[in-house]
Amino acid sequence: MASKTEINRPTNSGAEDNVGESGRLSGVRQTAAEAYESARARTRAAVTTTRDTVRDVGQRTIDGLETNPVAAVIGGLAIGAVVAALLPKTRREEELLGSAGRKLNDTAREAIVAAREAGRKELDEIGISRDGVRRRLEEFTDRAVGAVREKGGSDGGGKP
């Protein structure tokens, strides 16, 4: 059992408690400041990387448009057609364009069928058919594979 003097003896003075608490708060403050600076640096790096990526994508898009503007126009038309197909028709559109839209669709379908038939006739006239193309493609593939095998054998890259 503890003696009476041990029980009544003060363990710390108030001043010592304040110093210890102040030290702990200073450590917490320091840790929070370091975490903040670390997060800030990572955010700055992410923003820089994102900005560079967006700039590169933008430049590649511009280069692609300059290289092949027809593809850009066709792509824009295709996107517009998809958006138009997804959006519902309004009553007003149906009233104003109903008969014209039906006529346009019918004409477009007829044009597609006519173009397909004309293309088939042209290919038939010059002797190109589905079977003919398939046969030529197989011949080409066989020749290419043979050339690769020959090249492999002549360089010593073949099997010993």
Phi and psi in radians as a Rosetta constraint file:
Dihedral C 1 N 2 CA 2 C 2 CIRCULARHARMONIC -1.425 0.35
Dihedral N 2 CA 2 C 2 N 3 CIRCULARHARMONIC 2.570 0.35
Dihedral C 2 N 3 CA 3 C 3 CIRCULARHARMONIC -1.350 0.35
Dihedral N 3 CA 3 C 3 N 4 CIRCULARHARMONIC 2.902 0.35
Dihedral C 3 N 4 CA 4 C 4 CIRCULARHARMONIC -1.086 0.35
Dihedral N 4 CA 4 C 4 N 5 CIRCULARHARMONIC -0.630 0.35
Dihedral C 4 N 5 CA 5 C 5 CIRCULARHARMONIC -1.226 0.35
Dihedral N 5 CA 5 C 5 N 6 CIRCULARHARMONIC -0.561 0.35
Dihedral C 5 N 6 CA 6 C 6 CIRCULARHARMONIC -1.244 0.35
Dihedral N 6 CA 6 C 6 N 7 CIRCULARHARMONIC -0.646 0.35
Dihedral C 6 N 7 CA 7 C 7 CIRCULARHARMONIC -1.214 0.35
Dihedral N 7 CA 7 C 7 N 8 CIRCULARHARMONIC -0.689 0.35
Dihedral C 7 N 8 CA 8 C 8 CIRCULARHARMONIC -1.503 0.35
Dihedral N 8 CA 8 C 8 N 9 CIRCULARHARMONIC -0.135 0.35
Dihedral C 8 N 9 CA 9 C 9 CIRCULARHARMONIC -1.273 0.35
Dihedral N 9 CA 9 C 9 N 10 CIRCULARHARMONIC 2.258 0.35
Dihedral C 9 N 10 CA 10 C 10 CIRCULARHARMONIC -1.204 0.35
Dihedral N 10 CA 10 C 10 N 11 CIRCULARHARMONIC 2.439 0.35
Dihedral C 10 N 11 CA 11 C 11 CIRCULARHARMONIC -1.532 0.35
Dihedral N 11 CA 11 C 11 N 12 CIRCULARHARMONIC -0.684 0.35
Dihedral C 11 N 12 CA 12 C 12 CIRCULARHARMONIC -2.488 0.35
Dihedral N 12 CA 12 C 12 N 13 CIRCULARHARMONIC 2.633 0.35
Dihedral C 12 N 13 CA 13 C 13 CIRCULARHARMONIC -1.544 0.35
Dihedral N 13 CA 13 C 13 N 14 CIRCULARHARMONIC 2.835 0.35
Dihedral C 13 N 14 CA 14 C 14 CIRCULARHARMONIC -1.040 0.35
Dihedral N 14 CA 14 C 14 N 15 CIRCULARHARMONIC -0.603 0.35
Dihedral C 14 N 15 CA 15 C 15 CIRCULARHARMONIC -1.144 0.35
Dihedral N 15 CA 15 C 15 N 16 CIRCULARHARMONIC -0.699 0.35
Dihedral C 15 N 16 CA 16 C 16 CIRCULARHARMONIC -1.164 0.35
Dihedral N 16 CA 16 C 16 N 17 CIRCULARHARMONIC -0.635 0.35
Dihedral C 16 N 17 CA 17 C 17 CIRCULARHARMONIC -1.088 0.35
Dihedral N 17 CA 17 C 17 N 18 CIRCULARHARMONIC -0.749 0.35
Dihedral C 17 N 18 CA 18 C 18 CIRCULARHARMONIC -1.129 0.35
Dihedral N 18 CA 18 C 18 N 19 CIRCULARHARMONIC -0.674 0.35
Dihedral C 18 N 19 CA 19 C 19 CIRCULARHARMONIC -1.146 0.35
Dihedral N 19 CA 19 C 19 N 20 CIRCULARHARMONIC -0.761 0.35
Dihedral C 19 N 20 CA 20 C 20 CIRCULARHARMONIC -1.131 0.35
Dihedral N 20 CA 20 C 20 N 21 CIRCULARHARMONIC -0.746 0.35
Dihedral C 20 N 21 CA 21 C 21 CIRCULARHARMONIC -1.138 0.35
Dihedral N 21 CA 21 C 21 N 22 CIRCULARHARMONIC -0.709 0.35
Dihedral C 21 N 22 CA 22 C 22 CIRCULARHARMONIC -1.097 0.35
Dihedral N 22 CA 22 C 22 N 23 CIRCULARHARMONIC -0.692 0.35
Dihedral C 22 N 23 CA 23 C 23 CIRCULARHARMONIC -1.139 0.35
Dihedral N 23 CA 23 C 23 N 24 CIRCULARHARMONIC -0.724 0.35
Dihedral C 23 N 24 CA 24 C 24 CIRCULARHARMONIC -1.147 0.35
Dihedral N 24 CA 24 C 24 N 25 CIRCULARHARMONIC -0.747 0.35
Dihedral C 24 N 25 CA 25 C 25 CIRCULARHARMONIC -1.098 0.35
Dihedral N 25 CA 25 C 25 N 26 CIRCULARHARMONIC -0.669 0.35
Dihedral C 25 N 26 CA 26 C 26 CIRCULARHARMONIC -1.113 0.35
Dihedral N 26 CA 26 C 26 N 27 CIRCULARHARMONIC -0.698 0.35
Dihedral C 26 N 27 CA 27 C 27 CIRCULARHARMONIC -1.145 0.35
Dihedral N 27 CA 27 C 27 N 28 CIRCULARHARMONIC -0.729 0.35
Dihedral C 27 N 28 CA 28 C 28 CIRCULARHARMONIC -1.126 0.35
Dihedral N 28 CA 28 C 28 N 29 CIRCULARHARMONIC -0.750 0.35
Dihedral C 28 N 29 CA 29 C 29 CIRCULARHARMONIC -1.044 0.35
Dihedral N 29 CA 29 C 29 N 30 CIRCULARHARMONIC -0.763 0.35
Dihedral C 29 N 30 CA 30 C 30 CIRCULARHARMONIC -1.113 0.35
Dihedral N 30 CA 30 C 30 N 31 CIRCULARHARMONIC -0.772 0.35
Dihedral C 30 N 31 CA 31 C 31 CIRCULARHARMONIC -1.104 0.35
Dihedral N 31 CA 31 C 31 N 32 CIRCULARHARMONIC -0.747 0.35
Dihedral C 31 N 32 CA 32 C 32 CIRCULARHARMONIC -1.106 0.35
Dihedral N 32 CA 32 C 32 N 33 CIRCULARHARMONIC -0.712 0.35
Dihedral C 32 N 33 CA 33 C 33 CIRCULARHARMONIC -1.126 0.35
Dihedral N 33 CA 33 C 33 N 34 CIRCULARHARMONIC -0.715 0.35
Dihedral C 33 N 34 CA 34 C 34 CIRCULARHARMONIC -1.147 0.35
Dihedral N 34 CA 34 C 34 N 35 CIRCULARHARMONIC -0.733 0.35
Dihedral C 34 N 35 CA 35 C 35 CIRCULARHARMONIC -1.104 0.35
Dihedral N 35 CA 35 C 35 N 36 CIRCULARHARMONIC -0.720 0.35
Dihedral C 35 N 36 CA 36 C 36 CIRCULARHARMONIC -1.087 0.35
Dihedral N 36 CA 36 C 36 N 37 CIRCULARHARMONIC -0.815 0.35
Dihedral C 36 N 37 CA 37 C 37 CIRCULARHARMONIC -1.134 0.35
Dihedral N 37 CA 37 C 37 N 38 CIRCULARHARMONIC -0.660 0.35
Dihedral C 37 N 38 CA 38 C 38 CIRCULARHARMONIC -1.135 0.35
Dihedral N 38 CA 38 C 38 N 39 CIRCULARHARMONIC -0.794 0.35
Dihedral C 38 N 39 CA 39 C 39 CIRCULARHARMONIC -1.110 0.35
Dihedral N 39 CA 39 C 39 N 40 CIRCULARHARMONIC -0.692 0.35
Dihedral C 39 N 40 CA 40 C 40 CIRCULARHARMONIC -1.105 0.35
Dihedral N 40 CA 40 C 40 N 41 CIRCULARHARMONIC -0.728 0.35
Dihedral C 40 N 41 CA 41 C 41 CIRCULARHARMONIC -1.153 0.35
Dihedral N 41 CA 41 C 41 N 42 CIRCULARHARMONIC -0.741 0.35
Dihedral C 41 N 42 CA 42 C 42 CIRCULARHARMONIC -1.132 0.35
Dihedral N 42 CA 42 C 42 N 43 CIRCULARHARMONIC -0.692 0.35
Dihedral C 42 N 43 CA 43 C 43 CIRCULARHARMONIC -1.127 0.35
Dihedral N 43 CA 43 C 43 N 44 CIRCULARHARMONIC -0.763 0.35
Dihedral C 43 N 44 CA 44 C 44 CIRCULARHARMONIC -1.050 0.35
Dihedral N 44 CA 44 C 44 N 45 CIRCULARHARMONIC -0.746 0.35
Dihedral C 44 N 45 CA 45 C 45 CIRCULARHARMONIC -1.148 0.35
Dihedral N 45 CA 45 C 45 N 46 CIRCULARHARMONIC -0.711 0.35
Dihedral C 45 N 46 CA 46 C 46 CIRCULARHARMONIC -1.134 0.35
Dihedral N 46 CA 46 C 46 N 47 CIRCULARHARMONIC -0.711 0.35
Dihedral C 46 N 47 CA 47 C 47 CIRCULARHARMONIC -1.116 0.35
Dihedral N 47 CA 47 C 47 N 48 CIRCULARHARMONIC -0.741 0.35
Dihedral C 47 N 48 CA 48 C 48 CIRCULARHARMONIC -1.117 0.35
Dihedral N 48 CA 48 C 48 N 49 CIRCULARHARMONIC -0.783 0.35
Dihedral C 48 N 49 CA 49 C 49 CIRCULARHARMONIC -1.093 0.35
Dihedral N 49 CA 49 C 49 N 50 CIRCULARHARMONIC -0.784 0.35
Dihedral C 49 N 50 CA 50 C 50 CIRCULARHARMONIC -1.094 0.35
Dihedral N 50 CA 50 C 50 N 51 CIRCULARHARMONIC -0.764 0.35
Dihedral C 50 N 51 CA 51 C 51 CIRCULARHARMONIC -1.062 0.35
Dihedral N 51 CA 51 C 51 N 52 CIRCULARHARMONIC -0.756 0.35
Dihedral C 51 N 52 CA 52 C 52 CIRCULARHARMONIC -1.133 0.35
Dihedral N 52 CA 52 C 52 N 53 CIRCULARHARMONIC -0.713 0.35
Dihedral C 52 N 53 CA 53 C 53 CIRCULARHARMONIC -1.116 0.35
Dihedral N 53 CA 53 C 53 N 54 CIRCULARHARMONIC -0.786 0.35
Dihedral C 53 N 54 CA 54 C 54 CIRCULARHARMONIC -1.098 0.35
Dihedral N 54 CA 54 C 54 N 55 CIRCULARHARMONIC -0.722 0.35
Dihedral C 54 N 55 CA 55 C 55 CIRCULARHARMONIC -1.083 0.35
Dihedral N 55 CA 55 C 55 N 56 CIRCULARHARMONIC -0.755 0.35
Dihedral C 55 N 56 CA 56 C 56 CIRCULARHARMONIC -1.133 0.35
Dihedral N 56 CA 56 C 56 N 57 CIRCULARHARMONIC -0.751 0.35
Dihedral C 56 N 57 CA 57 C 57 CIRCULARHARMONIC -1.108 0.35
Dihedral N 57 CA 57 C 57 N 58 CIRCULARHARMONIC -0.749 0.35
Dihedral C 57 N 58 CA 58 C 58 CIRCULARHARMONIC -1.061 0.35
Dihedral N 58 CA 58 C 58 N 59 CIRCULARHARMONIC -0.752 0.35
Dihedral C 58 N 59 CA 59 C 59 CIRCULARHARMONIC -1.158 0.35
Dihedral N 59 CA 59 C 59 N 60 CIRCULARHARMONIC -0.714 0.35
Dihedral C 59 N 60 CA 60 C 60 CIRCULARHARMONIC -1.117 0.35
Dihedral N 60 CA 60 C 60 N 61 CIRCULARHARMONIC -0.643 0.35
Dihedral C 60 N 61 CA 61 C 61 CIRCULARHARMONIC -1.129 0.35
Dihedral N 61 CA 61 C 61 N 62 CIRCULARHARMONIC -0.794 0.35
Dihedral C 61 N 62 CA 62 C 62 CIRCULARHARMONIC -1.079 0.35
Dihedral N 62 CA 62 C 62 N 63 CIRCULARHARMONIC -0.768 0.35
Dihedral C 62 N 63 CA 63 C 63 CIRCULARHARMONIC -1.068 0.35
Dihedral N 63 CA 63 C 63 N 64 CIRCULARHARMONIC -0.735 0.35
Dihedral C 63 N 64 CA 64 C 64 CIRCULARHARMONIC -1.122 0.35
Dihedral N 64 CA 64 C 64 N 65 CIRCULARHARMONIC -0.705 0.35
Dihedral C 64 N 65 CA 65 C 65 CIRCULARHARMONIC -1.157 0.35
Dihedral N 65 CA 65 C 65 N 66 CIRCULARHARMONIC -0.681 0.35
Dihedral C 65 N 66 CA 66 C 66 CIRCULARHARMONIC -1.220 0.35
Dihedral N 66 CA 66 C 66 N 67 CIRCULARHARMONIC -0.626 0.35
Dihedral C 66 N 67 CA 67 C 67 CIRCULARHARMONIC -1.255 0.35
Dihedral N 67 CA 67 C 67 N 68 CIRCULARHARMONIC -0.713 0.35
Dihedral C 67 N 68 CA 68 C 68 CIRCULARHARMONIC -2.446 0.35
Dihedral N 68 CA 68 C 68 N 69 CIRCULARHARMONIC 1.343 0.35
Dihedral C 68 N 69 CA 69 C 69 CIRCULARHARMONIC -1.175 0.35
Dihedral N 69 CA 69 C 69 N 70 CIRCULARHARMONIC -0.487 0.35
Dihedral C 69 N 70 CA 70 C 70 CIRCULARHARMONIC -1.128 0.35
Dihedral N 70 CA 70 C 70 N 71 CIRCULARHARMONIC -0.724 0.35
Dihedral C 70 N 71 CA 71 C 71 CIRCULARHARMONIC -1.098 0.35
Dihedral N 71 CA 71 C 71 N 72 CIRCULARHARMONIC -0.638 0.35
Dihedral C 71 N 72 CA 72 C 72 CIRCULARHARMONIC -1.128 0.35
Dihedral N 72 CA 72 C 72 N 73 CIRCULARHARMONIC -0.730 0.35
Dihedral C 72 N 73 CA 73 C 73 CIRCULARHARMONIC -1.146 0.35
Dihedral N 73 CA 73 C 73 N 74 CIRCULARHARMONIC -0.794 0.35
Dihedral C 73 N 74 CA 74 C 74 CIRCULARHARMONIC -1.094 0.35
Dihedral N 74 CA 74 C 74 N 75 CIRCULARHARMONIC -0.740 0.35
Dihedral C 74 N 75 CA 75 C 75 CIRCULARHARMONIC -1.069 0.35
Dihedral N 75 CA 75 C 75 N 76 CIRCULARHARMONIC -0.734 0.35
Dihedral C 75 N 76 CA 76 C 76 CIRCULARHARMONIC -1.110 0.35
Dihedral N 76 CA 76 C 76 N 77 CIRCULARHARMONIC -0.721 0.35
Dihedral C 76 N 77 CA 77 C 77 CIRCULARHARMONIC -1.137 0.35
Dihedral N 77 CA 77 C 77 N 78 CIRCULARHARMONIC -0.705 0.35
Dihedral C 77 N 78 CA 78 C 78 CIRCULARHARMONIC -1.123 0.35
Dihedral N 78 CA 78 C 78 N 79 CIRCULARHARMONIC -0.765 0.35
Dihedral C 78 N 79 CA 79 C 79 CIRCULARHARMONIC -1.098 0.35
Dihedral N 79 CA 79 C 79 N 80 CIRCULARHARMONIC -0.755 0.35
Dihedral C 79 N 80 CA 80 C 80 CIRCULARHARMONIC -1.064 0.35
Dihedral N 80 CA 80 C 80 N 81 CIRCULARHARMONIC -0.706 0.35
Dihedral C 80 N 81 CA 81 C 81 CIRCULARHARMONIC -1.150 0.35
Dihedral N 81 CA 81 C 81 N 82 CIRCULARHARMONIC -0.711 0.35
Dihedral C 81 N 82 CA 82 C 82 CIRCULARHARMONIC -1.116 0.35
Dihedral N 82 CA 82 C 82 N 83 CIRCULARHARMONIC -0.803 0.35
Dihedral C 82 N 83 CA 83 C 83 CIRCULARHARMONIC -1.075 0.35
Dihedral N 83 CA 83 C 83 N 84 CIRCULARHARMONIC -0.766 0.35
Dihedral C 83 N 84 CA 84 C 84 CIRCULARHARMONIC -1.098 0.35
Dihedral N 84 CA 84 C 84 N 85 CIRCULARHARMONIC -0.668 0.35
Dihedral C 84 N 85 CA 85 C 85 CIRCULARHARMONIC -1.204 0.35
Dihedral N 85 CA 85 C 85 N 86 CIRCULARHARMONIC -0.562 0.35
Dihedral C 85 N 86 CA 86 C 86 CIRCULARHARMONIC -1.372 0.35
Dihedral N 86 CA 86 C 86 N 87 CIRCULARHARMONIC -0.517 0.35
Dihedral C 86 N 87 CA 87 C 87 CIRCULARHARMONIC -1.366 0.35
Dihedral N 87 CA 87 C 87 N 88 CIRCULARHARMONIC 2.387 0.35
Dihedral C 87 N 88 CA 88 C 88 CIRCULARHARMONIC -1.268 0.35
Dihedral N 88 CA 88 C 88 N 89 CIRCULARHARMONIC 2.645 0.35
Dihedral C 88 N 89 CA 89 C 89 CIRCULARHARMONIC -1.318 0.35
Dihedral N 89 CA 89 C 89 N 90 CIRCULARHARMONIC 2.488 0.35
Dihedral C 89 N 90 CA 90 C 90 CIRCULARHARMONIC -1.593 0.35
Dihedral N 90 CA 90 C 90 N 91 CIRCULARHARMONIC 2.831 0.35
Dihedral C 90 N 91 CA 91 C 91 CIRCULARHARMONIC -1.063 0.35
Dihedral N 91 CA 91 C 91 N 92 CIRCULARHARMONIC -0.701 0.35
Dihedral C 91 N 92 CA 92 C 92 CIRCULARHARMONIC -1.112 0.35
Dihedral N 92 CA 92 C 92 N 93 CIRCULARHARMONIC -0.742 0.35
Dihedral C 92 N 93 CA 93 C 93 CIRCULARHARMONIC -1.062 0.35
Dihedral N 93 CA 93 C 93 N 94 CIRCULARHARMONIC -0.746 0.35
Dihedral C 93 N 94 CA 94 C 94 CIRCULARHARMONIC -1.092 0.35
Dihedral N 94 CA 94 C 94 N 95 CIRCULARHARMONIC -0.714 0.35
Dihedral C 94 N 95 CA 95 C 95 CIRCULARHARMONIC -1.134 0.35
Dihedral N 95 CA 95 C 95 N 96 CIRCULARHARMONIC -0.793 0.35
Dihedral C 95 N 96 CA 96 C 96 CIRCULARHARMONIC -1.377 0.35
Dihedral N 96 CA 96 C 96 N 97 CIRCULARHARMONIC -0.698 0.35
Dihedral C 96 N 97 CA 97 C 97 CIRCULARHARMONIC -2.034 0.35
Dihedral N 97 CA 97 C 97 N 98 CIRCULARHARMONIC 0.102 0.35
Dihedral C 97 N 98 CA 98 C 98 CIRCULARHARMONIC -0.917 0.35
Dihedral N 98 CA 98 C 98 N 99 CIRCULARHARMONIC -0.995 0.35
Dihedral C 98 N 99 CA 99 C 99 CIRCULARHARMONIC -1.233 0.35
Dihedral N 99 CA 99 C 99 N 100 CIRCULARHARMONIC -0.647 0.35
Dihedral C 99 N 100 CA 100 C 100 CIRCULARHARMONIC -1.147 0.35
Dihedral N 100 CA 100 C 100 N 101 CIRCULARHARMONIC -0.696 0.35
Dihedral C 100 N 101 CA 101 C 101 CIRCULARHARMONIC -1.117 0.35
Dihedral N 101 CA 101 C 101 N 102 CIRCULARHARMONIC -0.749 0.35
Dihedral C 101 N 102 CA 102 C 102 CIRCULARHARMONIC -1.097 0.35
Dihedral N 102 CA 102 C 102 N 103 CIRCULARHARMONIC -0.758 0.35
Dihedral C 102 N 103 CA 103 C 103 CIRCULARHARMONIC -1.095 0.35
Dihedral N 103 CA 103 C 103 N 104 CIRCULARHARMONIC -0.732 0.35
Dihedral C 103 N 104 CA 104 C 104 CIRCULARHARMONIC -1.102 0.35
Dihedral N 104 CA 104 C 104 N 105 CIRCULARHARMONIC -0.789 0.35
Dihedral C 104 N 105 CA 105 C 105 CIRCULARHARMONIC -1.064 0.35
Dihedral N 105 CA 105 C 105 N 106 CIRCULARHARMONIC -0.795 0.35
Dihedral C 105 N 106 CA 106 C 106 CIRCULARHARMONIC -1.078 0.35
Dihedral N 106 CA 106 C 106 N 107 CIRCULARHARMONIC -0.778 0.35
Dihedral C 106 N 107 CA 107 C 107 CIRCULARHARMONIC -1.101 0.35
Dihedral N 107 CA 107 C 107 N 108 CIRCULARHARMONIC -0.733 0.35
Dihedral C 107 N 108 CA 108 C 108 CIRCULARHARMONIC -1.115 0.35
Dihedral N 108 CA 108 C 108 N 109 CIRCULARHARMONIC -0.752 0.35
Dihedral C 108 N 109 CA 109 C 109 CIRCULARHARMONIC -1.075 0.35
Dihedral N 109 CA 109 C 109 N 110 CIRCULARHARMONIC -0.779 0.35
Dihedral C 109 N 110 CA 110 C 110 CIRCULARHARMONIC -1.084 0.35
Dihedral N 110 CA 110 C 110 N 111 CIRCULARHARMONIC -0.695 0.35
Dihedral C 110 N 111 CA 111 C 111 CIRCULARHARMONIC -1.139 0.35
Dihedral N 111 CA 111 C 111 N 112 CIRCULARHARMONIC -0.687 0.35
Dihedral C 111 N 112 CA 112 C 112 CIRCULARHARMONIC -1.138 0.35
Dihedral N 112 CA 112 C 112 N 113 CIRCULARHARMONIC -0.785 0.35
Dihedral C 112 N 113 CA 113 C 113 CIRCULARHARMONIC -1.096 0.35
Dihedral N 113 CA 113 C 113 N 114 CIRCULARHARMONIC -0.759 0.35
Dihedral C 113 N 114 CA 114 C 114 CIRCULARHARMONIC -1.124 0.35
Dihedral N 114 CA 114 C 114 N 115 CIRCULARHARMONIC -0.720 0.35
Dihedral C 114 N 115 CA 115 C 115 CIRCULARHARMONIC -1.146 0.35
Dihedral N 115 CA 115 C 115 N 116 CIRCULARHARMONIC -0.698 0.35
Dihedral C 115 N 116 CA 116 C 116 CIRCULARHARMONIC -1.116 0.35
Dihedral N 116 CA 116 C 116 N 117 CIRCULARHARMONIC -0.789 0.35
Dihedral C 116 N 117 CA 117 C 117 CIRCULARHARMONIC -1.134 0.35
Dihedral N 117 CA 117 C 117 N 118 CIRCULARHARMONIC -0.749 0.35
Dihedral C 117 N 118 CA 118 C 118 CIRCULARHARMONIC -1.101 0.35
Dihedral N 118 CA 118 C 118 N 119 CIRCULARHARMONIC -0.707 0.35
Dihedral C 118 N 119 CA 119 C 119 CIRCULARHARMONIC -1.106 0.35
Dihedral N 119 CA 119 C 119 N 120 CIRCULARHARMONIC -0.735 0.35
Dihedral C 119 N 120 CA 120 C 120 CIRCULARHARMONIC -1.106 0.35
Dihedral N 120 CA 120 C 120 N 121 CIRCULARHARMONIC -0.743 0.35
Dihedral C 120 N 121 CA 121 C 121 CIRCULARHARMONIC -1.084 0.35
Dihedral N 121 CA 121 C 121 N 122 CIRCULARHARMONIC -0.783 0.35
Dihedral C 121 N 122 CA 122 C 122 CIRCULARHARMONIC -1.053 0.35
Dihedral N 122 CA 122 C 122 N 123 CIRCULARHARMONIC -0.800 0.35
Dihedral C 122 N 123 CA 123 C 123 CIRCULARHARMONIC -1.116 0.35
Dihedral N 123 CA 123 C 123 N 124 CIRCULARHARMONIC -0.685 0.35
Dihedral C 123 N 124 CA 124 C 124 CIRCULARHARMONIC -1.132 0.35
Dihedral N 124 CA 124 C 124 N 125 CIRCULARHARMONIC -0.698 0.35
Dihedral C 124 N 125 CA 125 C 125 CIRCULARHARMONIC -1.121 0.35
Dihedral N 125 CA 125 C 125 N 126 CIRCULARHARMONIC -0.618 0.35
Dihedral C 125 N 126 CA 126 C 126 CIRCULARHARMONIC -1.624 0.35
Dihedral N 126 CA 126 C 126 N 127 CIRCULARHARMONIC 0.093 0.35
Dihedral C 126 N 127 CA 127 C 127 CIRCULARHARMONIC 1.509 0.35
Dihedral N 127 CA 127 C 127 N 128 CIRCULARHARMONIC 0.369 0.35
Dihedral C 127 N 128 CA 128 C 128 CIRCULARHARMONIC -1.887 0.35
Dihedral N 128 CA 128 C 128 N 129 CIRCULARHARMONIC 2.093 0.35
Dihedral C 128 N 129 CA 129 C 129 CIRCULARHARMONIC -2.225 0.35
Dihedral N 129 CA 129 C 129 N 130 CIRCULARHARMONIC 3.013 0.35
Dihedral C 129 N 130 CA 130 C 130 CIRCULARHARMONIC -1.043 0.35
Dihedral N 130 CA 130 C 130 N 131 CIRCULARHARMONIC -0.771 0.35
Dihedral C 130 N 131 CA 131 C 131 CIRCULARHARMONIC -1.172 0.35
Dihedral N 131 CA 131 C 131 N 132 CIRCULARHARMONIC -0.675 0.35
Dihedral C 131 N 132 CA 132 C 132 CIRCULARHARMONIC -1.113 0.35
Dihedral N 132 CA 132 C 132 N 133 CIRCULARHARMONIC -0.741 0.35
Dihedral C 132 N 133 CA 133 C 133 CIRCULARHARMONIC -1.135 0.35
Dihedral N 133 CA 133 C 133 N 134 CIRCULARHARMONIC -0.747 0.35
Dihedral C 133 N 134 CA 134 C 134 CIRCULARHARMONIC -1.071 0.35
Dihedral N 134 CA 134 C 134 N 135 CIRCULARHARMONIC -0.779 0.35
Dihedral C 134 N 135 CA 135 C 135 CIRCULARHARMONIC -1.085 0.35
Dihedral N 135 CA 135 C 135 N 136 CIRCULARHARMONIC -0.773 0.35
Dihedral C 135 N 136 CA 136 C 136 CIRCULARHARMONIC -1.153 0.35
Dihedral N 136 CA 136 C 136 N 137 CIRCULARHARMONIC -0.653 0.35
Dihedral C 136 N 137 CA 137 C 137 CIRCULARHARMONIC -1.131 0.35
Dihedral N 137 CA 137 C 137 N 138 CIRCULARHARMONIC -0.713 0.35
Dihedral C 137 N 138 CA 138 C 138 CIRCULARHARMONIC -1.120 0.35
Dihedral N 138 CA 138 C 138 N 139 CIRCULARHARMONIC -0.725 0.35
Dihedral C 138 N 139 CA 139 C 139 CIRCULARHARMONIC -1.075 0.35
Dihedral N 139 CA 139 C 139 N 140 CIRCULARHARMONIC -0.796 0.35
Dihedral C 139 N 140 CA 140 C 140 CIRCULARHARMONIC -1.064 0.35
Dihedral N 140 CA 140 C 140 N 141 CIRCULARHARMONIC -0.780 0.35
Dihedral C 140 N 141 CA 141 C 141 CIRCULARHARMONIC -1.094 0.35
Dihedral N 141 CA 141 C 141 N 142 CIRCULARHARMONIC -0.755 0.35
Dihedral C 141 N 142 CA 142 C 142 CIRCULARHARMONIC -1.068 0.35
Dihedral N 142 CA 142 C 142 N 143 CIRCULARHARMONIC -0.756 0.35
Dihedral C 142 N 143 CA 143 C 143 CIRCULARHARMONIC -1.111 0.35
Dihedral N 143 CA 143 C 143 N 144 CIRCULARHARMONIC -0.736 0.35
Dihedral C 143 N 144 CA 144 C 144 CIRCULARHARMONIC -1.118 0.35
Dihedral N 144 CA 144 C 144 N 145 CIRCULARHARMONIC -0.762 0.35
Dihedral C 144 N 145 CA 145 C 145 CIRCULARHARMONIC -1.121 0.35
Dihedral N 145 CA 145 C 145 N 146 CIRCULARHARMONIC -0.734 0.35
Dihedral C 145 N 146 CA 146 C 146 CIRCULARHARMONIC -1.069 0.35
Dihedral N 146 CA 146 C 146 N 147 CIRCULARHARMONIC -0.729 0.35
Dihedral C 146 N 147 CA 147 C 147 CIRCULARHARMONIC -1.132 0.35
Dihedral N 147 CA 147 C 147 N 148 CIRCULARHARMONIC -0.692 0.35
Dihedral C 147 N 148 CA 148 C 148 CIRCULARHARMONIC -1.138 0.35
Dihedral N 148 CA 148 C 148 N 149 CIRCULARHARMONIC -0.724 0.35
Dihedral C 148 N 149 CA 149 C 149 CIRCULARHARMONIC -1.116 0.35
Dihedral N 149 CA 149 C 149 N 150 CIRCULARHARMONIC -0.758 0.35
Dihedral C 149 N 150 CA 150 C 150 CIRCULARHARMONIC -1.075 0.35
Dihedral N 150 CA 150 C 150 N 151 CIRCULARHARMONIC -0.773 0.35
Dihedral C 150 N 151 CA 151 C 151 CIRCULARHARMONIC -1.098 0.35
Dihedral N 151 CA 151 C 151 N 152 CIRCULARHARMONIC -0.726 0.35
Dihedral C 151 N 152 CA 152 C 152 CIRCULARHARMONIC -1.110 0.35
Dihedral N 152 CA 152 C 152 N 153 CIRCULARHARMONIC -0.672 0.35
Dihedral C 152 N 153 CA 153 C 153 CIRCULARHARMONIC -1.275 0.35
Dihedral N 153 CA 153 C 153 N 154 CIRCULARHARMONIC -0.590 0.35
Dihedral C 153 N 154 CA 154 C 154 CIRCULARHARMONIC -1.378 0.35
Dihedral N 154 CA 154 C 154 N 155 CIRCULARHARMONIC -0.420 0.35
Dihedral C 154 N 155 CA 155 C 155 CIRCULARHARMONIC -1.548 0.35
Dihedral N 155 CA 155 C 155 N 156 CIRCULARHARMONIC -0.018 0.35
Dihedral C 155 N 156 CA 156 C 156 CIRCULARHARMONIC 1.410 0.35
Dihedral N 156 CA 156 C 156 N 157 CIRCULARHARMONIC 0.176 0.35
Dihedral C 156 N 157 CA 157 C 157 CIRCULARHARMONIC -1.498 0.35
Dihedral N 157 CA 157 C 157 N 158 CIRCULARHARMONIC -0.059 0.35
Dihedral C 157 N 158 CA 158 C 158 CIRCULARHARMONIC -1.382 0.35
Dihedral N 158 CA 158 C 158 N 159 CIRCULARHARMONIC -3.046 0.35
Dihedral C 158 N 159 CA 159 C 159 CIRCULARHARMONIC -1.293 0.35
Dihedral N 159 CA 159 C 159 N 160 CIRCULARHARMONIC 2.497 0.35
